[in-house]
Amino acid sequence: MALFDDEELQPRTARPKPKDLEPLSIEALRDYVRELEAEIARVRAAIEAKESHRSGAESLFRKP
């Protein structure tokens, strides 16, 4: 039993390898695009949340 997921062991700068699109049908490609768009929306929401938290923290430490 592994203690860590493989993803946790990868450096933060590691990027996933691009998916081989050649064997996919047109409908599978469209599904893949929808999955990617959903992931992009999730990442953008995470960025907005972190920016909001950072703004709140920065406002605590600003000099009046």
VEXLUM-400031 format. One line per 2 residues: number of its first residue (from 1); their letters; for each residue x, z, y of N, C-alpha, C, O, CB. Coordinates in Angstrom, 1 decimal. Glycine has a CB too. Example, Ala and Ser with C-alpha at 12.3 -4.5 7.8 and 13.67 -1.06 7.14 Angstrom:
// VEXLUM-400031
1 = as = 13.2:7.8:-5.7:12.3:7.8:-4.5:13.2:7.8:-3.3:14.2:8.5:-3.3:11.3:9.0:-4.5; 12.8:7.1:-2.2:13.7:7.1:-1.1:12.9:7.9:0.0:13.4:8.0:1.1:14.1:5.7:-0.6
END
This chain:
// VEXLUM-400031
1 = ma = 0.9:0.0:-1.2:0.0:0.0:0.0:0.9:0.0:1.2:1.8:0.8:1.4:-1.0:1.2:0.0; 0.7:-0.9:2.1:1.5:-1.1:3.4:1.0:0.0:4.4:-0.2:0.3:4.5:1.4:-2.5:3.9
3 = lf = 2.0:0.5:5.1:1.6:1.4:6.2:1.2:0.8:7.4:0.5:1.3:8.2:2.8:2.3:6.4; 1.7:-0.5:7.6:1.4:-1.2:8.9:0.9:-2.6:8.5:1.2:-3.2:7.5:2.7:-1.3:9.7
5 = dd = 0.0:-3.1:9.4:-0.4:-4.5:9.3:0.8:-5.4:9.8:1.6:-4.9:10.6:-1.6:-4.8:10.2; 0.9:-6.6:9.2:2.0:-7.5:9.6:2.0:-7.7:11.1:3.0:-7.9:11.7:1.9:-8.8:8.9
7 = ee = 0.8:-7.8:11.7:0.7:-8.1:13.2:1.4:-7.0:14.0:1.9:-7.3:15.0:-0.8:-8.2:13.6; 1.3:-5.8:13.5:1.9:-4.7:14.3:3.4:-4.8:14.3:4.1:-4.2:15.2:1.4:-3.3:13.7
9 = lq = 4.0:-5.4:13.3:5.4:-5.5:13.2:6.0:-6.7:14.0:7.2:-6.7:14.2:5.8:-5.7:11.7; 5.2:-7.6:14.5:5.6:-8.7:15.2:5.9:-8.3:16.7:5.2:-7.5:17.2:4.6:-9.9:15.2
11 = pr = 7.0:-8.8:17.2:7.2:-8.5:18.6:6.1:-9.0:19.5:5.4:-10.0:19.2:8.6:-9.1:19.1; 5.9:-8.4:20.6:4.8:-8.8:21.5:4.9:-10.2:22.0:3.9:-10.8:22.4:4.7:-7.8:22.7
13 = ta = 6.1:-10.7:22.1:6.3:-12.1:22.6:6.0:-13.2:21.5:6.0:-14.3:21.8:7.7:-12.3:23.1; 5.8:-12.7:20.3:5.5:-13.7:19.2:4.2:-14.4:19.4:3.2:-13.7:19.7:5.6:-13.0:17.8
15 = rp = 4.1:-15.6:19.2:2.9:-16.4:19.4:2.5:-16.9:18.0:3.3:-17.3:17.2:3.0:-17.6:20.4; 1.2:-16.9:17.7:0.8:-17.5:16.4:1.1:-19.0:16.3:1.1:-19.7:17.4:-0.7:-17.3:16.2
17 = kp = 1.4:-19.4:15.2:1.6:-20.9:15.0:0.3:-21.6:15.2:-0.7:-21.2:14.8:2.2:-21.2:13.6; 0.4:-22.8:15.8:-0.8:-23.6:16.0:-1.4:-24.0:14.7:-0.7:-24.3:13.7:-0.4:-24.9:16.9
19 = kd = -2.7:-24.0:14.7:-3.4:-24.4:13.5:-3.3:-25.9:13.2:-3.4:-26.7:14.2:-4.9:-24.0:13.6; -3.2:-26.3:12.0:-3.2:-27.7:11.6:-4.6:-28.2:11.7:-5.5:-27.8:11.0:-2.6:-27.9:10.2
21 = le = -4.8:-29.1:12.7:-6.1:-29.6:13.0:-6.5:-30.9:12.2:-7.6:-31.2:12.1:-6.2:-30.0:14.4; -5.5:-31.5:11.6:-5.7:-32.8:10.9:-6.7:-32.7:9.8:-7.6:-33.6:9.7:-4.4:-33.2:10.3
23 = pl = -6.7:-31.7:8.9:-7.7:-31.7:7.8:-9.1:-31.2:8.2:-10.0:-31.3:7.4:-7.2:-30.7:6.7; -9.3:-30.8:9.4:-10.6:-30.3:9.8:-11.6:-31.4:10.2:-11.2:-32.4:10.8:-10.4:-29.3:11.0
25 = si = -12.8:-31.2:9.9:-13.8:-32.2:10.3:-14.2:-32.0:11.7:-13.7:-31.0:12.4:-15.1:-32.0:9.4; -14.9:-32.9:12.3:-15.3:-32.8:13.7:-16.1:-31.5:13.9:-15.9:-30.8:14.9:-16.2:-34.0:14.1
27 = ea = -17.0:-31.2:13.0:-17.9:-30.0:13.1:-17.0:-28.7:13.0:-17.2:-27.8:13.7:-19.0:-30.0:12.1; -16.0:-28.8:12.1:-15.1:-27.6:12.0:-14.3:-27.5:13.3:-14.0:-26.4:13.7:-14.2:-27.8:10.7
29 = lr = -13.9:-28.6:13.8:-13.1:-28.5:15.1:-14.0:-27.9:16.2:-13.5:-27.1:17.0:-12.6:-30.0:15.5; -15.2:-28.3:16.3:-16.1:-27.8:17.3:-16.3:-26.3:17.1:-16.3:-25.5:18.0:-17.5:-28.5:17.2
31 = dy = -16.5:-25.8:15.8:-16.5:-24.4:15.5:-15.3:-23.7:15.9:-15.4:-22.6:16.5:-16.8:-24.2:14.0; -14.2:-24.3:15.7:-12.9:-23.7:16.1:-12.8:-23.5:17.6:-12.3:-22.5:18.1:-11.7:-24.6:15.5
33 = vr = -13.2:-24.5:18.3:-13.2:-24.5:19.8:-14.1:-23.3:20.2:-13.8:-22.6:21.1:-13.7:-25.8:20.4; -15.3:-23.2:19.6:-16.2:-22.0:20.0:-15.5:-20.7:19.7:-15.6:-19.8:20.5:-17.5:-22.1:19.2
35 = el = -14.8:-20.6:18.6:-14.1:-19.4:18.3:-13.0:-19.1:19.3:-12.9:-17.9:19.8:-13.5:-19.4:16.8; -12.3:-20.1:19.7:-11.2:-19.9:20.7:-11.8:-19.5:22.0:-11.3:-18.7:22.7:-10.4:-21.2:20.8
37 = ea = -12.9:-20.2:22.4:-13.6:-19.8:23.7:-14.1:-18.4:23.7:-14.0:-17.7:24.7:-14.7:-20.8:24.0; -14.6:-17.9:22.6:-15.0:-16.5:22.4:-13.8:-15.6:22.6:-13.9:-14.5:23.2:-15.7:-16.3:21.1
39 = ei = -12.7:-16.0:22.0:-11.5:-15.1:22.1:-11.0:-15.1:23.5:-10.5:-14.1:24.0:-10.4:-15.6:21.1; -11.0:-16.2:24.2:-10.6:-16.3:25.6:-11.4:-15.4:26.4:-10.9:-14.7:27.3:-10.6:-17.8:26.1
41 = ar = -12.8:-15.4:26.2:-13.7:-14.5:27.0:-13.3:-13.1:26.7:-13.4:-12.3:27.6:-15.1:-14.8:26.6; -13.0:-12.7:25.4:-12.7:-11.4:25.1:-11.4:-10.9:25.8:-11.3:-9.8:26.3:-12.5:-11.2:23.6
43 = vr = -10.4:-11.8:25.8:-9.1:-11.5:26.5:-9.3:-11.3:28.0:-8.8:-10.4:28.6:-8.1:-12.6:26.2; -10.1:-12.2:28.6:-10.4:-12.1:30.0:-11.1:-10.8:30.3:-10.8:-10.2:31.4:-11.2:-13.3:30.5
45 = aa = -12.0:-10.4:29.5:-12.7:-9.1:29.7:-11.7:-7.9:29.6:-11.8:-7.0:30.4:-13.8:-8.9:28.7; -10.8:-8.0:28.7:-9.8:-7.0:28.6:-8.9:-6.9:29.8:-8.5:-5.9:30.3:-8.9:-7.2:27.3
47 = ie = -8.5:-8.1:30.3:-7.7:-8.2:31.5:-8.4:-7.5:32.7:-7.8:-6.8:33.4:-7.3:-9.6:31.8; -9.7:-7.9:32.8:-10.5:-7.3:33.9:-10.6:-5.8:33.8:-10.5:-5.1:34.9:-11.9:-7.9:34.0
49 = ak = -10.8:-5.3:32.6:-10.8:-3.9:32.4:-9.5:-3.2:32.8:-9.5:-2.1:33.4:-11.2:-3.5:31.0; -8.4:-3.8:32.4:-7.1:-3.2:32.7:-6.8:-3.3:34.2:-6.2:-2.3:34.7:-6.0:-3.9:31.9
51 = es = -7.2:-4.4:34.8:-7.0:-4.5:36.3:-7.8:-3.4:37.0:-7.3:-2.8:38.0:-7.3:-5.9:36.8; -9.0:-3.2:36.5:-9.9:-2.2:37.2:-9.3:-0.8:37.0:-9.3:0.0:38.0:-11.3:-2.2:36.5
53 = hr = -8.8:-0.5:35.8:-8.2:0.8:35.6:-6.9:1.0:36.5:-6.7:2.0:37.0:-7.8:1.0:34.1; -6.1:-0.1:36.6:-4.9:0.0:37.4:-5.3:0.2:38.8:-4.6:0.9:39.5:-4.1:-1.3:37.2
55 = sg = -6.3:-0.6:39.3:-6.7:-0.4:40.7:-7.1:1.0:41.0:-6.8:1.6:42.0:-7.8:-1.4:41.1; -7.9:1.6:40.1:-8.3:3.0:40.2:-7.1:3.9:40.2:-7.1:4.9:41.0:-9.3:3.4:39.1
57 = ae = -6.2:3.7:39.4:-5.0:4.6:39.3:-4.2:4.4:40.6:-3.7:5.4:41.1:-4.1:4.3:38.1; -4.0:3.2:41.0:-3.2:2.9:42.2:-3.8:3.6:43.5:-3.1:4.1:44.3:-3.0:1.4:42.5
59 = sl = -5.2:3.6:43.5:-5.8:4.2:44.7:-5.6:5.7:44.7:-5.7:6.3:45.8:-7.3:3.9:44.6; -5.4:6.4:43.6:-5.1:7.8:43.5:-3.7:8.1:44.2:-3.5:9.2:44.7:-5.1:8.3:42.1
61 = fr = -2.8:7.2:44.1:-1.4:7.4:44.5:-1.1:6.8:45.8:0.1:6.9:46.3:-0.5:6.9:43.5; -2.0:6.1:46.5:-1.8:5.5:47.8:-1.7:6.6:48.8:-2.4:7.6:48.8:-2.9:4.5:48.1
63 = kp = -0.8:6.4:49.8:-0.7:7.3:50.9:-1.7:7.0:51.9:-2.0:5.9:52.3:0.8:7.2:51.5; -2.4:8.1:52.4:-3.4:7.8:53.4:-2.9:7.4:54.7:-3.6:7.2:55.7:-4.3:9.1:53.6
END
